[in-house]
């Protein structure tokens, strides 16, 4: 799926998403990744979705997002309730959706100048 938006000139705008990778303006990343307006962390190695905990997001939390979009792969799956509670306790919104929806939403929020982070699993 290709994306075309006015914010595609942003260094970390997502310009494409497939079943196996996400494409930024200057690179394609296969596998799990965290992306914000200012940073790209392609060494993220999350556990299985049902085992995800706030400690798995330490590097992301250090970037100070106001909302985190968690992509759960090809289809939407539920994250552990404790993960939602831990993000809420830090005043950070957590939205969970499939990767393609997460990529579209990330670009939308990026274009609104929100402090958004996307964490994609595969």
OpenMM code with the backbone's topology and positions (N, CA, C; nanometers):
from openmm import Vec3, app, unit

residues = "UNK UNK UNK UNK UNK UNK UNK UNK UNK UNK UNK UNK UNK UNK UNK UNK UNK UNK UNK UNK UNK UNK UNK UNK UNK UNK UNK UNK UNK UNK UNK UNK UNK UNK UNK UNK UNK UNK UNK UNK UNK UNK UNK UNK UNK UNK UNK UNK UNK UNK UNK UNK UNK UNK UNK UNK UNK UNK UNK UNK UNK UNK UNK UNK UNK UNK UNK UNK UNK UNK UNK UNK UNK UNK UNK UNK UNK UNK UNK UNK UNK UNK UNK UNK UNK UNK UNK UNK UNK UNK UNK UNK UNK UNK UNK UNK UNK UNK UNK UNK UNK UNK UNK UNK UNK UNK UNK UNK UNK UNK UNK UNK UNK UNK UNK UNK UNK UNK UNK UNK UNK UNK".split()
positions = [
    Vec3(0.0850, -0.1160, 0.0000),
    Vec3(0.0000, 0.0000, 0.0000),
    Vec3(0.0903, 0.1233, 0.0000),
    Vec3(0.0685, 0.2111, -0.0950),
    Vec3(0.1448, 0.3353, -0.1050),
    Vec3(0.0671, 0.4476, -0.0388),
    Vec3(0.1387, 0.5416, 0.0188),
    Vec3(0.0776, 0.6582, 0.0811),
    Vec3(0.1279, 0.7827, 0.0110),
    Vec3(0.0397, 0.8773, -0.0136),
    Vec3(0.0787, 1.0061, -0.0685),
    Vec3(0.0112, 1.1126, 0.0160),
    Vec3(0.0928, 1.1912, 0.0850),
    Vec3(0.0418, 1.2963, 0.1723),
    Vec3(0.1358, 1.4150, 0.1639),
    Vec3(0.0860, 1.5282, 0.2023),
    Vec3(0.1692, 1.6482, 0.2034),
    Vec3(0.2869, 1.6333, 0.2976),
    Vec3(0.2720, 1.5551, 0.4053),
    Vec3(0.3806, 1.5405, 0.5009),
    Vec3(0.4806, 1.4333, 0.4583),
    Vec3(0.4707, 1.3825, 0.3381),
    Vec3(0.5654, 1.2829, 0.2897),
    Vec3(0.7066, 1.3393, 0.2820),
    Vec3(0.7210, 1.4721, 0.2914),
    Vec3(0.8545, 1.5304, 0.2932),
    Vec3(0.9201, 1.5173, 0.4305),
    Vec3(0.8427, 1.4840, 0.5330),
    Vec3(0.8990, 1.4590, 0.6655),
    Vec3(0.9943, 1.3401, 0.6544),
    Vec3(1.1095, 1.3505, 0.7182),
    Vec3(1.2098, 1.2444, 0.7096),
    Vec3(1.1548, 1.1080, 0.7503),
    Vec3(1.0705, 1.1050, 0.8514),
    Vec3(1.0194, 0.9779, 0.8988),
    Vec3(0.8711, 0.9569, 0.8698),
    Vec3(0.8206, 1.0229, 0.7664),
    Vec3(0.6850, 0.9928, 0.7207),
    Vec3(0.6875, 0.8548, 0.6553),
    Vec3(0.5790, 0.7833, 0.6677),
    Vec3(0.5686, 0.6509, 0.6070),
    Vec3(0.5113, 0.6682, 0.4669),
    Vec3(0.5855, 0.6212, 0.3673),
    Vec3(0.5410, 0.6355, 0.2290),
    Vec3(0.4872, 0.5049, 0.1724),
    Vec3(0.5021, 0.3954, 0.2454),
    Vec3(0.4481, 0.2681, 0.2008),
    Vec3(0.4527, 0.1641, 0.3103),
    Vec3(0.3621, 0.0682, 0.3004),
    Vec3(0.3532, -0.0375, 0.4007),
    Vec3(0.3115, -0.1657, 0.3291),
    Vec3(0.3795, -0.2752, 0.3585),
    Vec3(0.3421, -0.4039, 0.3015),
    Vec3(0.3282, -0.5052, 0.4148),
    Vec3(0.3055, -0.6293, 0.3787),
    Vec3(0.2899, -0.7344, 0.4800),
    Vec3(0.4203, -0.7622, 0.5545),
    Vec3(0.5329, -0.7179, 0.4999),
    Vec3(0.6621, -0.7522, 0.5595),
    Vec3(0.7515, -0.6341, 0.5927),
    Vec3(0.7146, -0.5135, 0.5467),
    Vec3(0.8028, -0.3994, 0.5712),
    Vec3(0.7260, -0.2681, 0.5694),
    Vec3(0.7943, -0.1658, 0.6197),
    Vec3(0.7437, -0.0298, 0.6138),
    Vec3(0.8485, 0.0522, 0.5391),
    Vec3(0.8031, 0.1469, 0.4566),
    Vec3(0.8966, 0.2291, 0.3803),
    Vec3(0.8861, 0.3744, 0.4232),
    Vec3(1.0017, 0.4285, 0.4595),
    Vec3(1.0141, 0.5709, 0.4853),
    Vec3(1.0684, 0.6331, 0.3580),
    Vec3(1.0854, 0.7639, 0.3569),
    Vec3(1.1355, 0.8307, 0.2360),
    Vec3(1.2674, 0.7724, 0.1882),
    Vec3(1.3572, 0.7447, 0.2809),
    Vec3(1.4922, 0.7073, 0.2400),
    Vec3(1.5314, 0.5634, 0.2693),
    Vec3(1.4398, 0.4819, 0.3174),
    Vec3(1.4753, 0.3426, 0.3477),
    Vec3(1.3518, 0.2569, 0.3672),
    Vec3(1.3727, 0.1271, 0.3553),
    Vec3(1.2697, 0.0286, 0.3870),
    Vec3(1.3190, -0.0514, 0.5067),
    Vec3(1.2288, -0.0803, 0.5978),
    Vec3(1.2631, -0.1544, 0.7184),
    Vec3(1.1752, -0.2779, 0.7242),
    Vec3(1.2380, -0.3944, 0.7275),
    Vec3(1.1654, -0.5201, 0.7427),
    Vec3(1.1722, -0.5606, 0.8887),
    Vec3(1.0606, -0.6020, 0.9420),
    Vec3(1.0569, -0.6469, 1.0802),
    Vec3(1.0151, -0.5376, 1.1751),
    Vec3(1.0115, -0.5704, 1.3040),
    Vec3(0.9654, -0.4746, 1.4046),
    Vec3(1.0464, -0.3456, 1.4037),
    Vec3(0.9766, -0.2342, 1.4252),
    Vec3(1.0426, -0.1037, 1.4218),
    Vec3(0.9594, -0.0035, 1.5016),
    Vec3(1.0283, 0.0949, 1.5555),
    Vec3(0.9643, 0.2100, 1.6210),
    Vec3(1.0061, 0.3333, 1.5425),
    Vec3(0.9095, 0.4175, 1.5081),
    Vec3(0.9372, 0.5384, 1.4309),
    Vec3(0.8662, 0.6570, 1.4956),
    Vec3(0.9362, 0.7696, 1.5040),
    Vec3(0.8771, 0.8966, 1.5441),
    Vec3(0.9218, 1.0011, 1.4424),
    Vec3(0.8774, 1.1220, 1.4600),
    Vec3(0.9188, 1.2312, 1.3722),
    Vec3(1.0711, 1.2473, 1.3719),
    Vec3(1.1337, 1.2262, 1.4869),
    Vec3(1.2759, 1.2518, 1.5029),
    Vec3(1.3638, 1.1278, 1.5058),
    Vec3(1.3064, 1.0100, 1.5273),
    Vec3(1.3888, 0.8911, 1.5489),
    Vec3(1.3317, 0.7696, 1.4771),
    Vec3(1.4216, 0.6740, 1.4511),
    Vec3(1.3837, 0.5463, 1.3937),
    Vec3(1.4669, 0.4401, 1.4653),
    Vec3(1.3987, 0.3489, 1.5341),
    Vec3(1.4656, 0.2447, 1.6117),
    Vec3(1.4342, 0.1103, 1.5479),
    Vec3(1.5239, 0.0649, 1.4591),
    Vec3(1.4963, -0.0601, 1.3887),
    Vec3(1.5537, -0.1820, 1.4601),
    Vec3(1.6117, -0.1642, 1.5779),
    Vec3(1.6626, -0.2771, 1.6542),
    Vec3(1.5636, -0.3274, 1.7578),
    Vec3(1.4385, -0.2820, 1.7489),
    Vec3(1.3382, -0.3212, 1.8470),
    Vec3(1.3064, -0.4697, 1.8302),
    Vec3(1.3097, -0.5429, 1.9391),
    Vec3(1.2855, -0.6869, 1.9345),
    Vec3(1.1793, -0.7234, 2.0385),
    Vec3(1.0529, -0.6958, 2.0074),
    Vec3(0.9468, -0.7190, 2.1057),
    Vec3(0.9147, -0.8673, 2.1203),
    Vec3(0.8642, -0.9052, 2.2365),
    Vec3(0.8153, -1.0430, 2.2518),
    Vec3(0.6811, -1.0575, 2.1798),
    Vec3(0.6222, -1.1739, 2.1913),
    Vec3(0.4890, -1.1960, 2.1345),
    Vec3(0.3914, -1.0943, 2.1929),
    Vec3(0.2903, -1.0607, 2.1170),
    Vec3(0.1963, -0.9557, 2.1567),
    Vec3(0.1386, -0.9776, 2.2962),
    Vec3(0.0992, -1.0980, 2.3284),
    Vec3(0.0375, -1.1228, 2.4584),
    Vec3(0.1364, -1.1120, 2.5743),
    Vec3(0.2662, -1.1048, 2.5438),
    Vec3(0.3686, -1.0897, 2.6478),
    Vec3(0.4243, -0.9480, 2.6544),
    Vec3(0.3771, -0.8586, 2.5675),
    Vec3(0.4278, -0.7209, 2.5679),
    Vec3(0.4016, -0.6535, 2.7016),
    Vec3(0.5036, -0.5824, 2.7494),
    Vec3(0.4925, -0.5083, 2.8751),
    Vec3(0.5561, -0.3711, 2.8554),
    Vec3(0.5310, -0.2811, 2.9460),
    Vec3(0.5813, -0.1442, 2.9347),
    Vec3(0.7345, -0.1426, 2.9233),
    Vec3(0.8041, -0.2368, 2.9852),
    Vec3(0.9502, -0.2414, 2.9782),
    Vec3(1.0000, -0.2612, 2.8342),
    Vec3(0.9160, -0.3180, 2.7477),
    Vec3(0.9536, -0.3385, 2.6077),
    Vec3(0.9511, -0.2086, 2.5281),
    Vec3(0.9036, -0.1005, 2.5895),
    Vec3(0.8906, 0.0288, 2.5230),
    Vec3(0.9808, 0.1355, 2.5854),
    Vec3(1.0818, 0.0960, 2.6623),
    Vec3(1.1663, 0.1933, 2.7315),
    Vec3(1.2298, 0.2936, 2.6359),
    Vec3(1.2860, 0.2451, 2.5257),
    Vec3(1.3499, 0.3361, 2.4292),
    Vec3(1.2474, 0.4310, 2.3687),
    Vec3(1.1284, 0.3821, 2.3414),
    Vec3(1.0217, 0.4653, 2.2861),
    Vec3(0.9769, 0.5691, 2.3885),
    Vec3(0.9581, 0.5288, 2.5124),
    Vec3(0.9130, 0.6215, 2.6164),
    Vec3(1.0110, 0.7352, 2.6373),
    Vec3(1.1397, 0.7081, 2.6195),
    Vec3(1.2422, 0.8116, 2.6345),
    Vec3(1.2279, 0.9211, 2.5299),
    Vec3(1.1565, 0.8934, 2.4207),
    Vec3(1.1375, 0.9911, 2.3130),
    Vec3(1.0218, 1.0870, 2.3413),
    Vec3(0.9439, 1.0607, 2.4462),
    Vec3(0.8387, 1.1523, 2.4896),
    Vec3(0.7160, 1.1626, 2.4015),
    Vec3(0.6621, 1.0520, 2.3501),
    Vec3(0.5410, 1.0637, 2.2680),
    Vec3(0.4178, 1.0960, 2.3523),
    Vec3(0.3188, 1.1577, 2.2895),
    Vec3(0.1907, 1.1790, 2.3565),
    Vec3(0.0934, 1.0675, 2.3219),
    Vec3(0.1182, 1.0008, 2.2099),
    Vec3(0.0363, 0.8866, 2.1693),
    Vec3(0.1260, 0.7846, 2.0998),
    Vec3(0.0990, 0.6577, 2.1263),
    Vec3(0.1719, 0.5470, 2.0643),
    Vec3(0.0719, 0.4634, 1.9867),
    Vec3(0.1055, 0.4362, 1.8621),
    Vec3(0.0252, 0.3482, 1.7775),
    Vec3(0.0970, 0.2144, 1.7710),
    Vec3(0.0342, 0.1108, 1.8190),
    Vec3(0.0916, -0.0226, 1.8176),
    Vec3(0.0306, -0.1015, 1.7040),
    Vec3(0.1125, -0.1340, 1.6047),
    Vec3(0.0684, -0.2154, 1.4919),
    Vec3(0.0881, -0.3623, 1.5258),
    Vec3(-0.0166, -0.4411, 1.5081),
    Vec3(-0.0123, -0.5814, 1.5494),
    Vec3(0.0014, -0.6778, 1.4321),
    Vec3(0.0568, -0.6324, 1.3231),
    Vec3(0.0762, -0.7201, 1.2079),
    Vec3(-0.0351, -0.7071, 1.1063),
    Vec3(-0.0650, -0.8165, 1.0398),
    Vec3(-0.1635, -0.8161, 0.9320),
    Vec3(-0.3057, -0.7924, 0.9789),
    Vec3(-0.3336, -0.8273, 1.1032),
    Vec3(-0.4697, -0.8089, 1.1532),
    Vec3(-0.4645, -0.7475, 1.2927),
    Vec3(-0.5724, -0.6850, 1.3289),
    Vec3(-0.5834, -0.6250, 1.4615),
    Vec3(-0.5941, -0.7358, 1.5652),
    Vec3(-0.5122, -0.7242, 1.6676),
    Vec3(-0.5193, -0.8149, 1.7829),
    Vec3(-0.5167, -0.7298, 1.9085),
    Vec3(-0.5661, -0.7810, 2.0162),
    Vec3(-0.5721, -0.7061, 2.1405),
    Vec3(-0.4398, -0.7131, 2.2161),
    Vec3(-0.3994, -0.6007, 2.2707),
    Vec3(-0.2811, -0.5955, 2.3568),
    Vec3(-0.3239, -0.6268, 2.4995),
    Vec3(-0.2312, -0.6684, 2.5844),
    Vec3(-0.2667, -0.6968, 2.7232),
    Vec3(-0.3247, -0.5734, 2.7931),
    Vec3(-0.4305, -0.5905, 2.8713),
    Vec3(-0.4899, -0.4772, 2.9430),
    Vec3(-0.3890, -0.4025, 3.0311),
    Vec3(-0.2947, -0.4741, 3.0904),
    Vec3(-0.1941, -0.4096, 3.1760),
    Vec3(-0.1096, -0.3114, 3.0962),
    Vec3(-0.0866, -0.3400, 2.9678),
    Vec3(-0.0085, -0.2489, 2.8840),
    Vec3(-0.0826, -0.1170, 2.8652),
    Vec3(-0.2118, -0.1249, 2.8398),
    Vec3(-0.2936, -0.0034, 2.8282),
    Vec3(-0.2882, 0.0770, 2.9583),
    Vec3(-0.3014, 0.0082, 3.0705),
    Vec3(-0.2999, 0.0749, 3.2014),
    Vec3(-0.1651, 0.1414, 3.2281),
    Vec3(-0.0562, 0.0750, 3.1912),
    Vec3(0.0771, 0.1318, 3.2143),
    Vec3(0.1014, 0.2564, 3.1285),
    Vec3(0.0550, 0.2553, 3.0044),
    Vec3(0.0671, 0.3749, 2.9208),
    Vec3(-0.0194, 0.4878, 2.9772),
    Vec3(-0.1407, 0.4560, 3.0175),
    Vec3(-0.2313, 0.5571, 3.0724),
    Vec3(-0.1733, 0.6181, 3.1995),
    Vec3(-0.1096, 0.5375, 3.2827),
    Vec3(-0.0497, 0.5883, 3.4062),
    Vec3(0.0616, 0.6888, 3.3780),
    Vec3(0.1203, 0.6815, 3.2591),
    Vec3(0.2256, 0.7750, 3.2189),
    Vec3(0.1695, 0.8925, 3.1385),
    Vec3(0.0375, 0.8959, 3.1208),
    Vec3(-0.0256, 1.0039, 3.0456),
    Vec3(-0.0051, 0.9930, 2.8957),
    Vec3(0.0186, 0.8715, 2.8466),
    Vec3(0.0438, 0.8479, 2.7043),
    Vec3(-0.0692, 0.7610, 2.6494),
    Vec3(-0.1283, 0.8054, 2.5394),
    Vec3(-0.2327, 0.7262, 2.4759),
    Vec3(-0.1735, 0.6068, 2.4031),
    Vec3(-0.2395, 0.4944, 2.4086),
    Vec3(-0.2003, 0.3746, 2.3351),
    Vec3(-0.3176, 0.3307, 2.2495),
    Vec3(-0.2944, 0.3267, 2.1192),
    Vec3(-0.3958, 0.2799, 2.0246),
    Vec3(-0.3402, 0.1576, 1.9536),
    Vec3(-0.4185, 0.0526, 1.9463),
    Vec3(-0.3750, -0.0738, 1.8884),
    Vec3(-0.4577, -0.1015, 1.7635),
    Vec3(-0.3888, -0.1360, 1.6545),
    Vec3(-0.4560, -0.1629, 1.5274),
    Vec3(-0.3638, -0.2447, 1.4383),
    Vec3(-0.4132, -0.2894, 1.3243),
    Vec3(-0.3257, -0.3610, 1.2322),
    Vec3(-0.2217, -0.2634, 1.1755),
    Vec3(-0.1149, -0.3165, 1.1176),
    Vec3(-0.0041, -0.2316, 1.0730),
    Vec3(-0.0439, -0.1272, 0.9695),
    Vec3(-0.1255, -0.1646, 0.8743),
    Vec3(-0.1620, -0.0678, 0.7705),
    Vec3(-0.2431, 0.0479, 0.8276),
    Vec3(-0.3365, 0.0181, 0.9146),
    Vec3(-0.4144, 0.1242, 0.9797),
    Vec3(-0.3227, 0.2102, 1.0666),
    Vec3(-0.2286, 0.1470, 1.1344),
    Vec3(-0.1347, 0.2221, 1.2184),
    Vec3(-0.0498, 0.3166, 1.1333),
    Vec3(-0.0053, 0.2714, 1.0171),
    Vec3(0.0752, 0.3569, 0.9286),
    Vec3(-0.0050, 0.4762, 0.8786),
    Vec3(-0.1287, 0.4538, 0.8385),
    Vec3(-0.2136, 0.5646, 0.7925),
    Vec3(-0.2374, 0.6647, 0.9059),
    Vec3(-0.2671, 0.6139, 1.0236),
    Vec3(-0.2953, 0.7006, 1.1379),
    Vec3(-0.1708, 0.7769, 1.1794),
    Vec3(-0.0562, 0.7118, 1.1753),
    Vec3(0.0711, 0.7783, 1.2078),
    Vec3(0.0920, 0.8990, 1.1170),
    Vec3(0.0765, 0.8808, 0.9873),
    Vec3(0.0963, 0.9923, 0.8944),
    Vec3(-0.0029, 1.1051, 0.9202),
    Vec3(-0.1259, 1.0696, 0.9500),
    Vec3(-0.2268, 1.1705, 0.9798),
    Vec3(-0.1855, 1.2525, 1.1022),
    Vec3(-0.1472, 1.1862, 1.2100),
    Vec3(-0.1074, 1.2567, 1.3326),
    Vec3(0.0233, 1.3326, 1.3140),
    Vec3(0.1136, 1.2780, 1.2353),
    Vec3(0.2388, 1.3477, 1.2039),
    Vec3(0.2074, 1.4790, 1.1330),
    Vec3(0.1124, 1.4753, 1.0407),
    Vec3(0.0715, 1.5952, 0.9683),
    Vec3(0.0022, 1.6978, 1.0562),
    Vec3(-0.0503, 1.6534, 1.1700),
    Vec3(-0.1123, 1.7444, 1.2671),
    Vec3(-0.0110, 1.7933, 1.3706),
    Vec3(0.1146, 1.7608, 1.3491),
    Vec3(0.2248, 1.8012, 1.4377),
    Vec3(0.2089, 1.7466, 1.5789),
    Vec3(0.1520, 1.6271, 1.5893),
    Vec3(0.1392, 1.5590, 1.7173),
    Vec3(0.2683, 1.4833, 1.7458),
    Vec3(0.2966, 1.4629, 1.8732),
    Vec3(0.4131, 1.3842, 1.9133),
    Vec3(0.3696, 1.2377, 1.9139),
    Vec3(0.3756, 1.1762, 1.7975),
    Vec3(0.3270, 1.0414, 1.7778),
    Vec3(0.4443, 0.9458, 1.7551),
    Vec3(0.4275, 0.8246, 1.8027),
    Vec3(0.5242, 0.7177, 1.7769),
    Vec3(0.4458, 0.5980, 1.7244),
    Vec3(0.5083, 0.5244, 1.6346),
    Vec3(0.4474, 0.4006, 1.5846),
    Vec3(0.5431, 0.2870, 1.6170),
    Vec3(0.4871, 0.1794, 1.6687),
    Vec3(0.5629, 0.0591, 1.7000),
    Vec3(0.4985, -0.0550, 1.6224),
    Vec3(0.5691, -0.1059, 1.5220),
    Vec3(0.5130, -0.2083, 1.4355),
    Vec3(0.5709, -0.3442, 1.4688),
    Vec3(0.4846, -0.4436, 1.4823),
    Vec3(0.5264, -0.5819, 1.4976),
    Vec3(0.4883, -0.6558, 1.3699),
    Vec3(0.5486, -0.7678, 1.3479),
    Vec3(0.5174, -0.8498, 1.2283),
    Vec3(0.5028, -0.9948, 1.2672),
] * unit.nanometer
topology = app.Topology()
chain = topology.addChain("A")
for resn in residues:
    res = topology.addResidue(resn, chain)
    for name in ("N", "CA", "C"):
        topology.addAtom(name, app.Element.getBySymbol(name[0]), res)
